[in-house]
Amino acid sequence: MKKMVFTYLLLMLASISFSQKKTAGYYIYKTECLGVELDGSQTLKAWGNGRNRADAVEQAKKNAVRDVIFKGIIEGKQDCNQKPIVFEINAQEKYEDYFNAFFADGGEYKNFISLKDERIFDKISRDRKKTSESVTNGIVVRVLRAELKKKLITDSIIKQ
């Protein structure tokens, strides 16, 4: 009887452990501040999710710029400007056509990021989490906040 109960418990434990899925692709990683340069740019660690590494890296770049514009950077070092560039409520929805074009693949958002701070070793071993359906990658990116703010002022998204 004891052997049968032990075998049953062992089988249950094995089935539970093998049935668990990886959830890294579903976890929301927040953009972190790594530092601020004297030119007003912010060095960030941003995360992106995609079907492969290239998609995840591009999404991480977009997330870094979007967070600087709409959310501000709260996580990580306190050096980064915690205030967003755009204070208007629902600005992303109000200027939806503008921001859809801005964040499109190959869009203008690329003009306001730099991978200067990412070391060669970081490029080889970027933070990577993987599930069966998607890949989540973290990259170090510099967002040119001052230039981004000037662009939004000239495009009449924000007032000076």
N, C-alpha and C positions, 0 to 999 in steps of 0.2 A: 504494500500500500504506500509506504514512504517513497519507494522508487518511482511509483506511478505519479505521485504528487510532484516530486522533484522534477521528473521528466516533463510534466505538463507545464510547470513554472518556467523551466528552461526554454521550452518551445514558445511560450508566450513572450518571454523577454526577447528572444531572438527575432520573433515576428515584429515586435514593436520597434526594435532598433533598426531593422532593415527597411521598414516602411516609411521612415521619416524622410522628408525631402529637405533639400538645402533651401534656405530662405534668404540668402544674401541678396538676391536680385530683387526682393520685395521690401527689403529694409531701406529706409530713407536716410541716406547719409547727408549731413549738412555741410555746407561750404565753411571752411575754417580759415581764419586769418593767420598767416605766417609772418607778416611784417609789412611795413610801409616804407616806400622809398621817398627820398627828398623831392622827387618830381611830382609827388601826389599819387603815384600808382600804388596799387595794393597787390602784394604777393599772397595768393590764396591756394588752398588745397581744395579742389572741386571734384565732385563725383558725377559720373554719368552712367546711364544704363542703356544698353543697346543689344542688338542681336549678335554682334561681334565686337572685337576690340576697337576697330576704327569708328564704328557708330557710337560706342560708349565714350570714347575720347572726345569726339565732336560734341556729344551731348553735354559732357562735363564743361567744355569751353562755353557753351551756350548758358549753362546753369550758373557759371561764375559771373558772366556779364549780367544775366537776369537778376541774380541776387544783389549785385551792386546797385542796379537801377531801382529795383522795386522793394527789396527787403532790408538791405543793409547787412553788414557782416557782424554777427553777434558771437559766433563760436570762435574758439582759438584765442590768440593774443588780443589784448584790448587796444592795440595800436591802430587797428583799422577803424575807419570811419563807420560807426555803427548806424548812422542815418542813411537811408536810401537817397538816391539822387532825385527821384520823383516822389513827391509827398502826396500828390493828388490821389484820392481814393478811386479805385477801379480804373486807373489810367491805362492799364494794359487792355482792358476791354474797350475803353473809350477810343483809344488810338489803335484799335486792333489791326487795321490794314497796314499801318505804319510798322508796327512791331512784328507782324507776320512776315513782311518783306525783310525787315531788319534781321530777324533770327532764322531766315530761310537758309538752307544748305548753301554755303558759299556767300552768304549775305554780309552786310556791313559790320556785323558784330566782330568779324575776324580782324577788322582794322584796329580794334581796341583791346586786343589781347596779345601777349607775347609769351613765348615759352623760354625766354632768356634765363630764368631762374632754375629751370629744370636741368639737373646735372645729367651727364651721360649715363651714369649708373641708374638714375631714376627712370630714364627712358627704357632701359632694359627690364627693370623689375618694378614696373608701376604697380601700385596697389590694385589687386584684382580679386574680385569675388565672382563666383560662377554658379549658375543653376543650370538645369537642363534646357531652359528656354532662353536665358539671357546672360549677359556678362555685365558686371559693374566694375568700372575702372575709376581710380582716383589719380589726378594729375596735379602738378604744381604749375600754376599759371599766374601771370602778372596782368592785372586789368588796369588799363590806362584811364583812371577815373577822371582826371582833369579834361582830357581830350573828349571823353565820352560825354561829360557834362556840357562842354562847348557845342558838341554836335546836337545834343537835345535842345539846347537854347536856340541854335540857328535853325533847327527844324520846327520851332515853335511848339515843342512838346512841354517844355518848362519855361518859366519866366525867370529873368535874371534877378 
